[in-house]
Amino acid sequence: MLSLRVVLYLTVSMIFTFVSGLYAEDSHDHTKMIMAAQKEKPEILETVRLDEQLGEMINLDTWFSDENNRRIKLESLFEKPVVLLPVFFECIDICDFLQADLANALNIVDPLPGKDFNVITLSFSDDENYTHAKTSKNNYSNLIKRDFPLENWHYLTGDRENIRKVTDSIGYYFIKKEKDFYIHPSALIVLAKDGKIIRYLYGPDFLPFDLGMALSEAERGEPGISIKRGVLAFCFDYDPANKTYVFKLFRITGTAILITLIGFIVFLIYPSKRNKNKTVS
């Protein structure tokens, strides 16, 4: 007959393996904001920042040019939730990664791009124009592998006044050091169709789950509570029919049972140790 110690060891091993499998899907984590200003003076670092404005409204009364040089009022792009990525197109550093990673996330995210939401890549450089936007869109739209109506992915440029109205309203503060050189945060913003700011996702890696959860919140028009992504990914699954994330009752119940079982095992082990000590005495 197997000893109690062997039984307990095998039970704990199986529990550990099961729990590790549950959490393995969530091992990836965000790299925190990467900024070109790491070696700059402290006062510059204080200026270049992202002040989250959850629940506030983006300035929709602004005008830009798209990649085809059409004049567009920002408000006209908000007939559905919007993913907004501020970059500058001639950036040879982090902006390239941001645009590529967004494209990769759009390939996998559960809500359907173009149907459930629009995408806006906005240049905060007033040195750029529609030709830069067109080149950038051609480059990164090639990374899209799923069915995506590219007319719903807008690449915008504008003048300094309109750019600042938008970036100030979302709490996105950057510095122009010289022509084609900016120090800036790396993040995208998810907004409801009325322009309400729902969620900030920090780069350079944008995970499809993060984006999907933020878009689900945007569909409801309610900014969610700031909960760590690991907890959300463990507790929720996407429901494409209702375009929302649903609670994983089975997984949570199973985890609760495992915790209870572990507690019971601990209860068995420690009394036996105490009895052993008494016997030795």
C-alpha positions in Angstrom: 0.0 0.0 0.0 1.3 3.4 -0.8 2.3 5.5 2.1 0.5 8.7 3.0 3.6 10.7 2.1 3.7 9.2 -1.4 0.0 9.8 -2.0 0.3 13.4 -0.8 3.4 13.9 -3.0 1.6 12.6 -6.1 -1.5 14.7 -5.4 0.5 17.9 -4.9 2.4 17.2 -8.1 -0.8 16.7 -10.2 -2.2 19.9 -8.7 0.9 21.9 -9.5 0.9 20.6 -13.1 -2.8 21.4 -13.6 -2.5 24.9 -12.2 0.6 25.6 -14.2 -1.3 24.6 -17.3 -4.1 27.0 -16.5 -1.7 29.9 -16.1 0.7 29.1 -18.9 -1.4 30.9 -21.5 -0.8 34.1 -19.6 2.9 34.0 -19.2 3.5 37.0 -21.5 3.5 40.4 -19.9 3.8 43.9 -21.1 7.2 45.7 -21.5 6.7 49.0 -19.8 6.8 52.2 -21.7 10.0 52.6 -23.8 11.0 56.2 -24.3 13.8 57.8 -26.2 14.2 60.3 -23.3 15.9 57.9 -20.9 19.0 59.9 -20.8 17.3 63.3 -20.9 17.1 65.8 -18.1 14.5 65.1 -15.4 12.4 68.2 -16.4 12.1 66.8 -19.9 11.0 63.4 -18.6 8.3 65.1 -16.5 7.0 66.8 -19.7 7.0 63.6 -21.8 4.3 61.6 -20.1 0.9 60.0 -20.5 -1.8 61.2 -18.0 -4.7 58.8 -18.3 -8.0 60.5 -18.9 -10.4 57.5 -18.5 -14.0 58.5 -18.9 -13.1 61.9 -20.4 -13.8 62.8 -24.1 -11.3 63.1 -26.9 -11.5 66.4 -28.9 -13.6 65.3 -31.9 -13.9 68.9 -33.2 -10.6 68.6 -35.1 -9.6 68.3 -38.8 -7.0 66.1 -40.4 -5.9 64.8 -43.8 -6.0 61.0 -44.5 -3.6 59.0 -46.6 -5.4 60.1 -49.8 -5.2 63.8 -48.9 -8.9 63.9 -48.1 -9.9 66.5 -45.4 -11.6 64.6 -42.6 -13.2 65.7 -39.4 -12.2 63.4 -36.6 -15.8 63.0 -35.4 -16.8 61.4 -38.7 -14.6 58.3 -37.9 -16.4 57.6 -34.7 -19.6 55.8 -35.8 -18.1 52.8 -33.9 -15.4 52.3 -31.3 -12.0 53.4 -32.3 -8.4 52.2 -31.7 -6.1 55.2 -31.8 -2.4 54.9 -32.2 -0.3 58.1 -32.0 3.1 57.8 -33.8 5.1 59.8 -36.3 5.6 58.0 -39.5 9.3 58.8 -40.1 10.3 57.5 -36.7 13.0 54.8 -37.1 12.7 53.5 -33.6 9.8 52.5 -31.4 7.0 53.8 -33.7 7.9 51.0 -36.2 7.4 48.4 -33.5 4.2 50.0 -32.4 2.6 49.9 -35.8 3.8 46.4 -36.6 2.6 45.0 -33.3 -0.8 46.7 -33.7 -1.1 45.0 -37.1 -0.2 41.7 -35.5 -2.8 42.2 -32.8 -5.5 43.1 -35.4 -4.9 39.7 -37.0 -5.9 37.9 -33.9 -8.2 40.1 -31.8 -11.7 38.6 -31.4 -13.9 41.7 -32.4 -13.9 42.2 -36.1 -11.8 45.1 -37.5 -13.9 47.4 -39.7 -17.1 45.8 -38.5 -16.9 46.2 -34.7 -14.3 49.1 -34.6 -12.2 51.5 -36.7 -8.5 52.0 -36.4 -6.8 55.4 -36.6 -3.0 55.9 -36.8 -2.4 59.5 -36.1 0.9 61.3 -36.7 1.7 63.8 -34.0 4.4 65.3 -36.3 3.3 68.5 -38.0 6.2 68.0 -40.4 4.5 65.1 -42.1 1.7 65.0 -44.7 -0.5 62.5 -46.5 2.4 61.1 -48.5 4.1 59.9 -45.3 0.8 58.5 -44.2 0.2 56.7 -47.5 3.7 55.1 -47.4 3.2 54.0 -43.8 -0.2 52.5 -44.4 1.0 50.6 -47.4 3.9 49.1 -45.3 1.9 48.0 -42.3 -1.4 47.0 -44.0 0.7 44.3 -45.7 1.0 42.7 -42.3 -2.8 42.1 -42.1 -3.6 38.5 -42.9 -7.3 38.4 -42.1 -10.3 39.9 -43.9 -9.9 43.6 -43.0 -11.5 46.5 -45.0 -8.6 48.9 -45.1 -10.9 51.8 -45.6 -11.6 51.4 -41.9 -7.9 51.9 -41.0 -7.2 55.6 -41.3 -3.8 57.2 -41.4 -4.0 60.9 -40.5 -1.8 63.9 -40.5 -2.6 67.5 -39.5 -1.3 70.8 -38.4 0.1 71.6 -34.9 -3.1 73.1 -33.6 -5.3 70.2 -34.4 -2.7 67.6 -33.3 -2.3 69.3 -29.9 -6.1 69.5 -29.4 -6.3 65.7 -29.7 -3.1 64.8 -27.8 -3.9 67.2 -25.0 -7.4 65.8 -24.6 -6.1 62.2 -24.2 -3.2 63.3 -21.9 -0.5 62.4 -24.4 2.4 64.8 -24.0 5.5 64.7 -26.2 8.4 67.0 -27.1 9.6 68.0 -30.6 13.4 68.3 -30.2 14.0 69.1 -33.9 12.6 68.2 -37.3 11.7 64.6 -37.4 12.9 63.9 -33.9 10.4 63.6 -31.1 10.5 62.2 -27.5 7.1 60.6 -26.8 5.2 57.9 -24.9 4.4 54.6 -26.5 0.8 53.6 -26.1 -2.5 53.3 -27.9 -5.9 54.4 -26.7 -9.3 52.6 -27.1 -12.3 54.9 -27.3 -16.1 54.4 -27.4 -18.0 55.6 -30.4 -19.0 58.9 -28.7 -15.3 59.7 -28.1 -15.1 58.6 -24.5 -11.7 57.4 -23.5 -12.0 53.8 -22.4 -8.6 52.2 -22.0 -4.8 52.8 -22.5 -2.6 50.0 -23.7 1.1 50.5 -23.3 3.6 49.4 -26.0 5.7 48.3 -27.6 3.7 45.0 -27.5 0.0 45.1 -27.8 -1.6 41.8 -26.8 -4.8 40.7 -28.6 -6.5 39.9 -25.3 -5.8 43.3 -24.0 -7.1 44.9 -27.1 -10.2 42.7 -27.2 -11.1 43.4 -23.6 -10.7 47.1 -24.1 -12.9 47.0 -27.2 -15.5 45.0 -25.3 -15.5 47.8 -22.7 -15.7 50.4 -25.5 -18.8 48.7 -27.0 -20.5 49.2 -23.7 -19.1 52.8 -23.4 -17.9 52.2 -19.9 -14.2 52.4 -18.8 -13.3 49.3 -17.0 -11.6 49.0 -13.6 -7.8 48.8 -13.9 -7.2 45.1 -13.2 -3.9 43.4 -14.1 -4.1 41.6 -17.5 -3.1 38.3 -16.0 -6.2 38.2 -13.8 -8.5 39.2 -16.7 -7.1 36.7 -19.1 -7.5 33.9 -16.5 -11.1 34.8 -15.6 -12.7 35.8 -19.0 -13.4 34.4 -22.4 -14.6 36.3 -25.5 -18.2 35.8 -26.6 -18.4 36.8 -30.3 -22.2 36.6 -30.5 -22.6 39.3 -27.8 -19.2 41.0 -28.5 -18.2 40.8 -24.9 -16.1 38.9 -22.4 -17.8 36.3 -20.2 -16.7 35.0 -16.8 -15.0 31.5 -16.9 -17.1 29.9 -14.2 -15.7 26.4 -14.6 -12.1 27.6 -14.4 -12.8 29.7 -11.3 -14.7 26.9 -9.6 -12.0 24.5 -10.4 -9.4 26.7 -9.0 -11.4 27.2 -5.8 -11.7 23.4 -5.5 -7.9 23.0 -5.9 -7.3 25.6 -3.3 -9.6 23.8 -0.9 -7.9 20.5 -1.6 -4.5 22.0 -1.0 -5.8 23.3 2.3 -7.0 19.9 3.2 -3.7 18.3 2.4 -1.9 20.8 4.6 -4.4 20.0 7.4 -3.5 16.3 7.1 0.3 16.9 7.0 0.7 19.2 10.0 -1.3 17.2 12.5 0.7 14.1 11.6 3.9 16.0 12.1 2.7 17.2 15.5 1.8 13.6 16.5 5.2 12.4 15.4 6.9 15.0 17.5 4.9 13.9 20.5 5.7 10.3 20.0 9.5 11.1 19.8 9.2 13.0 23.0 
